[in-house]
């Protein structure tokens, strides 16, 4: 937002549209109408002259349209005039439209400053058909004008829209191209004045440097007109053109002209020429224009919400509407819908009993699904717009900063707050009880109050945000459902997604997962399970991170059902919105001051996960562009040129998982080449491809995204390796290399007959359930991919036959959360040896942690020298460091395998429980050691750190340099993690009172 007004001359900025052949066209239209014969011949000339001269339609229309189309429009208007005459009205209702593949014309009656709730909705159509999907190769520009009709006693205000396909001067510019004359549409270049080109060029440059919208305002000499120029990246928002019109109408403003210009470098710029509606009682345009600018950024984030009608009908302001939408999403996830009866049942039933646990689990899912549906919550909200206003005021009084106008006059947002009765939380609770009609309605609005009370900071009032982010205090989560307390929680909402970031300690690491949905049913399921899945993934990560300084975290991004093609856009908005809350700043219009109730700096560490592995470079560089000092360590899984250590290239995750497979062979005296194995997660994935490359077993089945590949005699290892090397799915397997008992069934195949005569009716269903199929029977099952909870209490019985014999003797859970804990325990009871994900799948996080350690240790120039792979040249340090990382991963995996098996043999405790106990013991001891007096013992500290730090870092930089460069909190975590893991791996999760003294005496 500009601090001082910019002033323009009172001219349009565009050359007027002039159609030189207008007179000739009129003659042809007259002839055409006379030939058609629908209008009386004596009236034809009169009607044509009135249409051309009295409607004041812009010449652009006549240049675009054919004689036939104009003739049809004139006949339509003649009918409208007859209708007005029969109704004895002097206002003409005009609605003309013509659409082709490459253009559209809409002309309709339009009252200035009024959004048509039930009208022709032309702007919404323009958004959906032309603007939302514009790309550099297929873009559309818009010109729109307002005019008044006169003559024949009929009046009408007319709004016209002309949509044309862009013809760019250069339709494939280089990434560095910033010259507007190279990337603009040819029509725009002909029509725009030099001054307009300069203004648009400035806006375009800023858009290219920023993730969010650029909003500039200009005053016009000798006029109350205000011009808004809004720039943003193509396809980064939907429905924005029509939403902005609703916004300025709300403040009694109307536009005389509107332009939407596209550029072949992916930028869209909207130009609005705004005026106050005559005799308006709203705030003057000189004041309200700033509110339009502020709220335009909210609409950019969320241009469409189910509360749009309440805004159009002026029941809610934009800020109240967007707040209510966010509250609606919050309520869907956190409304306390389980109730006291469920809590009573949990205390009566034995959760250690799998049957009881299954009853509770099913009841929990049913209560969440059926009690408060999304539509039910929304219906309740719409009944009480006044309660939403009160709740918004409560939120705003805490988080709104009246900054820009502080030296001039308060904003309209601020005035609204001062004009409203601001109630205390207790008074709002009383008002909710007094206003609502039943307990369900009360619960919905109390969820909003819970939201307000637990927001610690938000970017809601930032003008350049791309999505909304809220740093939450997670203490509102019920302990019965979420027994392990979260340290921090971020809640994010964008036009393409909703998401969370959860962490269990201040310094925490974990991946960002992109969740897609095949159809609406899958989306509903993903929506219901989103937070629980995120919580469980982060909790698993916390236990998995026991060997490293960082605790566990996880981020999730759930793409909206209609936005499945926008994963990168959603990820960029997610990252940028999180950075809004991590980076301090008070640059007006770019980053304004936030109300920070946390009052403590935070750093998050992001890593790759499903669907985001390719985006880590962008996130790191974006953090750098935004001035984040922690940019080098912000993401792991970056490309090698940025110092990343790719997990897939070096098999980091597989190094840990496969140590458990080797541990099983070693412990039970098995010959690997004789062992039959099922693997979910195919040769196209990181874990799946590396498991194929590193093993030499007899793999009988592989299940991946494309289907099922099976061969009872063992799948051809050479062909499998070929797919793994090229990272291709089993749909690319050469089926001629299968034996007579082998088959491949793809997800899009139906009614396939297997070699034994069985008919597979649906390939997709067969793929989804094959891991429970009797054909899958083998010595070993290694899930390397698949959805969380693929095996739960509802289907675990299918892994055990009628004689009580399990399909698999051994399971190493490579994929996160593939089994529920209850399912693991049921399998162990049936005699299966199973090592869970938190133990087996920790190679990736260890690699990432050591990657970050290098980033924190080296200065920028040193990092570039030692850790950046450029043009295929791998630095010697990097090469040796990778080997040390691999050794570190394999050693820790071996230590934990031996510890788990030793404790299991000694105590009989299921390995799945021991794994958690081991993790909890390490994590708790690590925290205690960091705050104990041991850290203050300089000699001990030096000894421990010399063993804990990678040798190569110590040899290259020395311990003193490392301690000087790395934050002390991080070094303390290294100290605690090393001592805790080494001790617990040796003495188990429940050592006697003297064990630690013995451990320290022997080792230090």
VOSETI-25634 format. One record per residue (C-alpha): x, y, z. Coordinates in steps of 0.02 Angstrom, whole numbers, padded with zeros to 5 digits, always signed. Last residue first. Example, Ala and Ser with C-alpha at 12.3 -4.5 7.8 and 13.67 -1.06 7.14 Angstrom:
<sites>
+00684-00053+00357
+00615-00225+00390
</sites>
This chain:
<sites>
+01657-02079+01489
+01599-02247+01422
+01608-02370+01566
+01579-02244+01706
+01437-02158+01611
+01346-02321+01576
+01369-02383+01756
+01299-02220+01823
+01154-02234+01700
+01117-02413+01752
+01111-02380+01939
+00923-02353+01955
+00873-02501+01848
+00838-02483+01662
+00661-02479+01591
+00675-02428+01407
+00825-02539+01369
+01002-02539+01441
+01109-02533+01283
+00993-02447+01160
+00934-02335+01303
+01110-02273+01343
+01168-02242+01164
+01004-02153+01122
+01007-02039+01276
+01191-01990+01264
+01182-01946+01079
+01014-01857+01087
+01062-01752+01239
+01224-01685+01165
+01146-01655+00993
+01000-01564+01076
+01121-01457+01175
+01207-01414+01011
+01040-01358+00938
+01000-01248+01088
+01176-01176+01077
+01148-01114+00900
+01285-01182+00781
+01424-01063+00730
+01533-01048+00887
+01512-01228+00940
+01561-01287+00766
+01714-01172+00761
+01772-01240+00931
+01745-01422+00878
+01859-01414+00726
+01812-01358+00550
+01867-01493+00427
+01916-01634+00546
+01765-01605+00658
+01648-01597+00509
+01722-01759+00440
+01707-01849+00605
+01519-01821+00614
+01476-01740+00782
+01420-01857+00922
+01590-01927+00974
+01679-01760+00989
+01518-01691+01064
+01521-01819+01205
+01704-01789+01250
+01687-01599+01243
+01531-01601+01354
+01617-01719+01477
+01765-01600+01496
+01654-01445+01505
+01537-01515+01639
+01396-01389+01619
+01299-01507+01505
+01303-01640+01641
+01215-01520+01760
+01048-01569+01687
+00937-01466+01570
+00992-01552+01410
+01001-01720+01498
+00817-01713+01549
+00758-01677+01370
+00862-01821+01300
+00800-01937+01437
+00621-01902+01386
+00653-01928+01200
+00756-02086+01231
+00627-02165+01349
+00483-02118+01234
+00569-02198+01085
+00611-02358+01179
+00436-02368+01249
+00363-02342+01075
+00470-02480+01000
+00435-02591+01151
+00248-02577+01115
+00267-02634+00934
+00395-02766+00990
+00264-02849+01100
+00326-02872+01280
+00392-03048+01311
+00514-02973+01438
+00686-03044+01396
+00654-03100+01217
+00567-02935+01177
+00704-02834+01264
+00841-02919+01163
+00742-02903+01000
+00712-02718+01027
+00892-02680+01078
+00964-02779+00932
+00853-02689+00806
+00893-02521+00887
+01081-02544+00875
+01070-02608+00695
+00964-02457+00642
+01086-02338+00729
+01234-02416+00638
+01147-02413+00469
+01102-02229+00482
+01276-02174+00542
+01360-02276+00404
+01249-02192+00272
+01288-02019+00344
+01475-02058+00344
+01465-02111+00161
+01371-01950+00117
+01507-01848+00206
+01643-01930+00100
+01560-01878-00063
+01517-01704+00001
+01694-01672+00062
+01767-01726-00107
+01654-01604-00198
+01539-01685-00328
+01557-01614-00504
+01396-01645-00601
+01381-01465-00660
+01390-01402-00480
+01368-01509-00324
+01361-01388-00178
+01417-01454-00008
+01602-01413+00012
+01632-01254-00089
+01455-01181-00082
+01447-01218+00104
+01615-01135+00130
+01553-00978+00040
+01391-00972+00141
+01473-01008+00309
+01474-01191+00359
+01411-01271+00519
+01224-01233+00505
+01213-01305+00328
+01318-01457+00381
+01199-01489+00527
+01054-01470+00408
+01118-01613+00300
+01150-01714+00459
+00968-01693+00508
+00907-01736+00334
+01008-01898+00332
+00938-01946+00502
+00762-01903+00444
+00780-02014+00291
+00853-02162+00384
+00711-02169+00511
+00592-02295+00435
+00623-02452+00537
+00594-02393+00715
+00447-02273+00697
+00380-02383+00556
+00351-02540+00659
+00452-02700+00668
+00339-02853+00658
+00375-03034+00706
+00209-03122+00673
+00153-03250+00802
-00036-03223+00804
-00017-03109+00956
+00107-03008+00855
-00025-02989+00719
-00157-02926+00842
-00029-02805+00916
+00012-02735+00744
-00173-02715+00703
-00203-02618+00865
-00055-02505+00825
-00130-02463+00655
-00031-02529+00509
+00034-02430+00358
+00073-02287+00479
+00230-02233+00382
+00288-02353+00247
+00441-02460+00290
+00349-02576+00408
+00461-02729+00419
+00348-02883+00432
+00398-03063+00469
+00303-03228+00469
+00179-03173+00334
+00005-03237+00285
-00030-03278+00469
-00082-03454+00525
-00233-03453+00641
-00311-03603+00554
-00444-03494+00472
-00307-03385+00395
-00227-03230+00473
-00193-03076+00364
-00382-03062+00333
-00407-03036+00520
-00315-02870+00502
-00462-02800+00402
-00571-02691+00514
-00443-02685+00656
-00326-02591+00542
-00216-02625+00390
-00206-02488+00259
-00203-02370+00409
-00100-02238+00317
-00103-02254+00126
+00026-02358+00035
+00213-02367+00008
+00368-02468+00054
+00269-02604+00146
+00394-02748+00173
+00308-02916+00198
+00416-03070+00227
+00396-03259+00223
+00256-03258+00094
+00067-03259+00067
+00008-03126-00057
-00104-03252-00148
-00213-03261+00009
-00261-03078-00020
-00239-02953+00124
-00099-02857+00037
-00205-02865-00121
-00341-02752-00049
-00313-02585-00139
-00247-02668-00298
-00398-02785-00313
-00516-02638-00283
-00433-02539-00422
-00429-02688-00542
-00616-02720-00524
-00698-02887-00565
-00545-02997-00542
-00597-03170-00603
-00512-03320-00522
-00465-03456-00648
-00298-03504-00568
-00201-03407-00702
-00303-03247-00663
-00453-03191-00767
-00472-03001-00779
-00649-02931-00766
-00595-02749-00752
-00434-02655-00792
-00404-02473-00739
-00305-02520-00584
-00187-02636-00678
-00182-02826-00652
-00016-02915-00690
+00001-03103-00689
+00118-03247-00648
+00081-03432-00631
+00139-03470-00807
+00301-03377-00770
+00320-03189-00798
+00455-03121-00916
+00330-03098-01058
+00245-02973-00943
+00380-02841-00981
+00347-02723-00835
+00296-02544-00882
+00132-02551-00783
+00248-02601-00640
+00287-02415-00617
+00446-02334-00680
+00593-02264-00580
+00722-02295-00720
+00838-02395-00607
+00690-02476-00518
+00610-02528-00683
+00773-02609-00742
+00794-02690-00571
+00623-02771-00587
+00671-02838-00759
+00832-02914-00689
+00743-02985-00536
+00610-03080-00636
+00468-03096-00511
+00477-03251-00403
+00401-03422-00438
+00231-03368-00372
+00232-03219-00491
+00130-03064-00456
+00119-02882-00514
-00026-02779-00445
-00086-02607-00502
-00032-02436-00565
-00002-02349-00398
+00104-02493-00334
+00088-02674-00276
+00234-02794-00296
+00218-02982-00277
+00327-03138-00270
+00495-03059-00224
+00623-03200-00202
+00761-03109-00108
+00914-03018-00177
+00893-02845-00098
+00975-02673-00122
+00902-02630-00293
+00723-02684-00253
+00726-02594-00084
+00797-02441-00175
+00651-02436-00299
+00517-02458-00165
+00590-02330-00042
+00608-02192-00171
+00456-02235-00278
+00439-02290-00461
+00494-02470-00425
+00337-02501-00324
+00262-02467-00154
+00189-02624-00077
+00314-02768-00066
+00275-02952-00039
+00423-03067-00006
+00475-03249-00024
+00639-03293+00062
+00753-03420-00025
+00880-03291-00089
+00892-03213+00084
+00946-03373+00174
+00869-03368+00347
+00960-03399+00512
+00822-03323+00619
+00924-03181+00694
+01029-03146+00540
+00886-03149+00415
+00782-03041+00533
+00926-02918+00558
+00948-02908+00369
+00765-02854+00351
+00790-02732+00496
+00946-02661+00412
+00841-02645+00253
+00728-02515+00332
+00875-02406+00386
+00972-02404+00223
+00806-02393+00129
+00775-02218+00196
+00948-02158+00141
+00948-02243-00029
+01085-02127-00096
+00988-02062-00246
+00820-02080-00158
+00868-01983-00002
+00943-01839-00102
+01079-01751+00001
+01048-01567-00027
+01188-01438-00038
+01098-01317-00154
+01174-01394-00312
+01130-01565-00239
+00944-01529-00255
+00852-01500-00093
+00791-01645+00014
+00803-01534+00167
+00717-01368+00191
+00740-01216+00305
+00925-01254+00341
+00998-01142+00205
+00856-01014+00226
+00883-00983+00414
+00919-00797+00396
+00750-00772+00313
+00759-00622+00197
+00607-00657+00090
+00716-00704-00057
+00809-00831+00053
+00645-00909+00111
+00595-00919-00073
+00761-01004-00114
+00732-01138+00019
+00550-01164-00031
+00591-01174-00217
+00727-01303-00188
+00608-01410-00084
+00472-01420-00217
+00519-01582-00306
+00493-01690-00151
+00318-01620-00121
+00196-01757-00174
+00225-01877-00031
+00358-01806+00084
+00505-01687+00071
+00570-01592+00222
+00528-01432+00313
+00620-01362+00464
+00525-01231+00563
+00608-01086+00652
+00523-00987+00790
+00556-00820+00875
+00462-00790+01038
+00323-00670+01082
+00187-00804+01070
+00054-00667+01079
+00123-00587+00922
+00012-00450+00851
+00090-00431+00680
+00180-00282+00605
+00160-00262+00418
+00249-00357+00282
+00236-00301+00102
+00116-00154+00104
+00207-00067+00245
+00373-00148+00285
+00360-00195+00469
+00450-00360+00475
+00488-00512+00579
+00491-00677+00486
+00411-00836+00555
+00226-00791+00540
+00230-00732+00359
+00346-00880+00325
+00199-00997+00358
+00094-00905+00228
+00236-00915+00101
+00258-01102+00128
+00072-01142+00111
+00053-01027-00039
+00198-01111-00129
+00129-01284-00087
-00046-01242-00150
+00021-01173-00315
+00132-01327-00335
-00011-01449-00301
-00135-01364-00420
-00212-01500-00530
-00319-01572-00389
-00408-01407-00366
-00592-01458-00377
-00587-01573-00224
-00484-01452-00123
-00302-01503-00102
-00259-01561+00074
-00088-01496+00126
-00009-01583+00275
+00142-01536+00379
+00236-01648+00499
+00345-01626+00653
+00457-01732+00762
+00597-01678+00878
+00765-01621+00814
+00933-01669+00890
+00941-01841+00807
+00931-02023+00865
+00754-02009+00934
+00685-01937+00772
+00574-02090+00740
+00476-02059+00900
+00442-01880+00849
+00407-01936+00669
+00275-02058+00733
+00197-01914+00829
+00205-01802+00675
+00122-01937+00569
-00010-01968+00703
-00052-01783+00718
-00060-01759+00528
-00171-01913+00508
-00283-01852+00649
-00292-01679+00569
-00337-01743+00396
-00452-01889+00441
-00620-01807+00405
-00555-01712+00254
-00470-01865+00180
-00633-01962+00193
-00733-01822+00113
-00602-01804-00024
-00610-01992-00062
-00798-01976-00085
-00778-01823-00194
-00657-01910-00313
-00474-01963-00332
-00416-01857-00185
-00244-01781-00162
-00144-01756-00002
+00023-01664-00016
+00137-01705+00132
+00264-01585+00207
+00405-01680+00291
+00471-01674+00468
+00593-01588+00585
+00580-01510+00758
+00672-01384+00868
+00531-01319+00979
+00460-01491+01014
+00310-01596+00963
+00270-01513+00798
+00113-01489+00693
+00092-01402+00527
-00085-01398+00460
-00175-01381+00294
-00319-01317+00190
-00312-01307+00003
-00342-01218-00163
-00416-01052-00103
-00303-01054+00048
-00321-01098+00233
-00179-01136+00354
-00173-01193+00536
-00002-01195+00620
+00022-01294+00781
+00160-01296+00910
+00221-01399+01058
+00091-01538+01041
+00042-01639+01194
+00044-01830+01178
-00128-01894+01233
-00224-01830+01082
-00397-01908+01091
-00416-01919+01281
-00304-01766+01300
-00432-01653+01214
-00348-01523+01100
-00373-01347+01169
-00188-01337+01220
-00135-01321+01037
-00091-01135+01048
-00116-01089+00867
-00007-00999+00740
-00135-00949+00608
-00103-00935+00421
-00214-00867+00283
-00158-00888+00103
-00071-00775-00024
-00035-00631+00093
+00010-00459+00027
-00103-00346+00131
-00070-00427+00300
-00225-00422+00412
-00255-00610+00422
-00067-00646+00440
-00099-00726+00610
-00028-00737+00786
-00067-00830+00948
-00238-00895+00898
-00302-00999+01045
-00442-00893+01118
-00515-00850+00948
-00524-01033+00893
-00607-01086+01056
-00734-00946+01028
-00770-01012+00854
-00793-01188+00928
-00915-01109+01053
-01015-01053+00902
-01038-01231+00840
-01068-01303+01014
-01212-01182+01046
-01300-01235+00886
-01288-01416+00940
-01347-01378+01117
-01509-01298+01060
-01595-01135+01014
-01450-01014+01004
-01465-00833+01062
-01456-00846+01252
-01318-00978+01253
-01215-00883+01124
-01242-00719+01218
-01183-00799+01381
-01026-00865+01296
-00997-00692+01219
-01012-00615+01393
-00882-00735+01462
-00764-00700+01317
-00784-00513+01347
-00895-00412+01232
-00847-00269+01116
-01003-00169+01072
-00970-00117+00895
-00930+00061+00840
-00748+00047+00895
-00729-00115+00798
-00809-00046+00641
-00701+00109+00655
-00545+00000+00658
-00594-00095+00502
-00642+00072+00422
-00464+00126+00454
-00420+00258+00585
-00361+00429+00529
-00197+00505+00474
-00045+00453+00577
-00117+00284+00621
-00182+00263+00445
-00060+00128+00392
-00051+00044+00562
-00220+00003+00640
-00162-00169+00701
-00299-00301+00708
-00258-00459+00807
-00340-00444+00978
-00490-00332+00941
-00509-00426+00778
-00548-00596+00855
-00681-00525+00973
-00754-00422+00831
-00763-00581+00725
-00858-00669+00864
-00984-00527+00876
-01007-00523+00687
-01030-00713+00681
-01162-00697+00818
-01253-00568+00712
-01250-00684+00561
-01350-00814+00660
-01449-00931+00546
-01306-00940+00421
-01193-01018+00552
-01317-01158+00590
-01333-01200+00405
-01142-01203+00388
-01122-01327+00533
-01253-01442+00455
-01172-01429+00284
-01002-01480+00351
-01077-01628+00444
-01090-01624+00633
-01150-01788+00709
-01127-01910+00566
-00943-01919+00524
-00865-01878+00691
-00984-01993+00784
-00956-02133+00658
-00766-02120+00666
-00765-02121+00857
-00886-02267+00864
-00777-02368+00746
-00621-02336+00851
-00711-02369+01016
-00781-02536+00954
-00611-02585+00882
-00525-02542+01046
-00646-02654+01139
-00607-02799+01022
-00419-02762+01031
-00419-02767+01223
-00285-02645+01282
-00417-02508+01272
-00517-02593+01409
-00693-02522+01410
-00771-02425+01554
-00657-02271+01547
-00674-02257+01358
-00864-02276+01374
-00875-02127+01491
-00777-02022+01366
-00897-02075+01227
-01047-02028+01334
-00971-01859+01376
-00970-01801+01195
-00879-01858+01038
-00922-01702+00938
-00803-01578+01015
-00791-01471+00859
-00609-01479+00807
-00596-01521+00622
-00760-01457+00551
-00758-01313+00677
-00591-01250+00610
-00659-01253+00431
-00813-01153+00485
-00703-01033+00583
-00601-01001+00425
-00762-00966+00329
-00825-00853+00468
-00663-00753+00464
-00679-00737+00275
-00859-00675+00288
-00822-00557+00433
-00675-00481+00340
-00777-00465+00181
-00921-00383+00276
-01072-00488+00328
-01260-00465+00306
-01227-00350+00156
-01333-00459+00038
-01177-00490-00067
-01083-00539+00092
-01216-00661+00151
-01224-00730-00026
-01036-00764-00027
-01046-00869+00133
-01006-01034+00043
-00837-00957+00001
-00758-00899-00160
-00621-00768-00177
-00521-00841-00033
-00339-00784-00037
-00369-00649-00169
-00525-00602-00072
-00419-00567+00082
-00299-00462-00023
-00447-00365-00094
-00495-00329+00087
-00348-00214+00117
-00365-00126-00050
-00554-00104-00029
-00522-00035+00147
-00399+00091+00076
-00529+00144-00054
-00655+00174+00086
-00570+00335+00143
-00559+00445-00011
-00712+00349-00075
-00818+00430+00061
-00894+00313+00192
-01068+00253+00144
-01223+00363+00134
-01215+00369-00056
-01301+00515-00143
-01210+00473-00306
-01117+00304-00307
-00932+00339-00277
-00814+00312-00424
-00688+00176-00469
-00583+00147-00625
-00518-00032-00603
-00363-00104-00688
-00328-00292-00668
-00154-00361-00704
-00117-00546-00737
+00062-00613-00742
+00122-00778-00816
+00270-00717-00921
+00155-00709-01073
+00061-00562-01001
-00126-00543-00971
-00227-00383-00954
-00396-00368-00867
-00475-00197-00891
-00619-00113-00803
-00703+00052-00844
-00837+00159-00763
-00828+00065-00600
-00946+00077-00452
-00925+00115-00268
-01054+00097-00130
-00934+00010-00008
-01012-00162-00036
-01005-00126-00224
-00815-00117-00204
-00810-00295-00137
-00939-00372-00253
-00834-00309-00399
-00677-00384-00319
-00764-00554-00310
-00808-00549-00496
-00625-00528-00548
-00561-00647-00413
-00661-00802-00459
-00506-00911-00439
-00331-00871-00374
-00150-00916-00418
-00198-00967-00595
-00099-00822-00670
+00016-00730-00549
-00045-00568-00473
-00066-00383-00512
-00200-00264-00449
-00209-00084-00513
-00342+00019-00425
-00393+00187-00494
-00482+00314-00387
-00604+00441-00460
-00646+00588-00348
-00592+00703-00489
-00486+00857-00523
-00328+00754-00542
-00352+00565-00527
-00290+00470-00374
-00192+00309-00398
-00197+00147-00296
-00079-00003-00304
-00112-00184-00255
+00020-00318-00287
-00043-00493-00251
+00060-00627-00165
+00213-00730-00209
+00330-00584-00242
+00473-00541-00358
+00375-00572-00519
+00227-00474-00452
+00342-00325-00416
+00406-00321-00595
+00227-00331-00662
+00171-00184-00553
+00312-00075-00618
+00275-00126-00798
+00090-00089-00775
+00131+00089-00721
+00254+00113-00864
+00134+00043-00994
-00003+00156-00929
+00112+00307-00950
+00155+00255-01128
-00030+00248-01171
-00115+00079-01191
-00215+00040-01349
-00088-00032-01471
+00013-00123-01337
-00147-00193-01263
-00202-00261-01432
-00032-00345-01457
-00039-00434-01287
+00111-00400-01176
+00271-00503-01149
+00399-00412-01257
+00333-00236-01231
+00327-00268-01044
+00516-00297-01039
+00546-00418-00894
+00616-00572-00982
+00725-00675-00862
+00621-00835-00880
+00637-00821-01069
+00484-00769-01168
+00369-00897-01251
+00220-00804-01325
+00317-00651-01382
+00209-00506-01444
+00064-00600-01369
-00102-00629-01455
-00229-00638-01315
-00403-00710-01337
-00540-00582-01324
-00672-00542-01192
-00777-00386-01214
-00891-00338-01069
-01029-00208-01073
-01124-00127-00928
-01276-00024-00972
-01375+00096-00864
-01549+00103-00936
-01675+00233-00990
-01829+00225-01103
-01923+00382-01157
-01878+00353-01340
-01701+00418-01312
-01559+00385-01190
-01445+00243-01140
-01310+00262-01009
-01133+00188-01017
-01017+00075-00917
-00866-00007-00998
-00774-00173-00985
-00618-00232-01076
-00558-00409-01041
-00402-00508-01090
-00392-00695-01116
-00246-00817-01101
-00199-00984-01179
-00010-01007-01192
+00038-00895-01044
-00104-00974-00944
-00284-00918-00917
-00387-01046-00822
-00470-00931-00696
-00488-00792-00825
-00590-00867-00968
-00731-00986-00928
-00745-00974-00739
-00699-00791-00718
-00799-00730-00869
-00949-00833-00810
-00937-00754-00636
-00927-00584-00719
-01083-00620-00823
-01190-00664-00672
-01354-00636-00769
-01447-00572-00617
-01502-00662-00458
-01377-00587-00336
-01335-00439-00444
-01202-00337-00355
-01253-00153-00349
-01135-00003-00361
-01207+00065-00523
-01368-00021-00582
-01332-00136-00727
-01427-00174-00885
-01333-00299-00991
-01204-00317-01128
-01095-00473-01135
-00974-00509-01278
-00865-00664-01285
-00707-00721-01373
-00600-00869-01425
-00718-01017-01416
-00870-00912-01458
-00992-00824-01344
-01126-00695-01382
-01229-00602-01254
-01363-00471-01242
-01464-00433-01085
-01553-00266-01082
-01699-00223-00967
-01764-00053-01023
-01831+00064-00890
-01987+00166-00934
-02110+00034-00874
-02294+00018-00925
-02283-00171-00914
-02340-00186-01096
-02214-00052-01147
-02069-00136-01055
-02111-00300-01145
-02117-00211-01314
-01948-00133-01277
-01876-00304-01229
-01938-00377-01395
-01851-00237-01490
-01696-00271-01387
-01692-00452-01441
-01717-00399-01624
-01569-00279-01609
-01463-00418-01532
-01505-00536-01675
-01456-00404-01804
-01291-00372-01712
-01254-00560-01718
-01293-00571-01905
-01189-00417-01951
-01040-00494-01861
-00968-00435-01697
-00794-00380-01643
-00778-00207-01723
-00956-00163-01673
-00924-00213-01493
-00758-00120-01480
-00852+00036-01534
-00917+00051-01355
-01105+00046-01335
-01181+00219-01313
-01357+00146-01319
-01422+00297-01417
-01316+00295-01575
-01297+00117-01641
-01453+00040-01563
-01562+00193-01598
-01502+00199-01780
-01540+00014-01801
-01713+00031-01724
-01760+00181-01833
-01694+00099-01991
-01795-00059-01959
-01959+00023-01907
-02037+00043-02081
-01987-00134-02125
-02087-00209-01979
-01961-00318-01885
-01958-00508-01907
-01934-00496-02096
-01762-00578-02107
-01726-00484-02269
-01767-00315-02188
-01654-00359-02040
-01509-00404-02155
-01526-00244-02257
-01528-00137-02101
-01374-00230-02032
-01282-00201-02196
-01318-00014-02190
-01259-00004-02009
-01097-00095-02056
-01056+00038-02185
-01079+00174-02053
-00969+00082-01925
-00824+00050-02043
-00698+00158-01948
-00723+00070-01780
-00640+00180-01647
-00590+00113-01477
-00518+00257-01374
-00332+00248-01335
-00301+00188-01156
-00237+00282-01004
-00413+00349-00976
-00370+00531-00948
-00384+00640-00793
-00199+00655-00758
-00135+00535-00627
-00088+00562-00444
+00005+00443-00329
-00048+00457-00148
+00083+00445-00010
+00111+00286+00092
+00072+00167-00050
+00000+00000+00000
</sites>
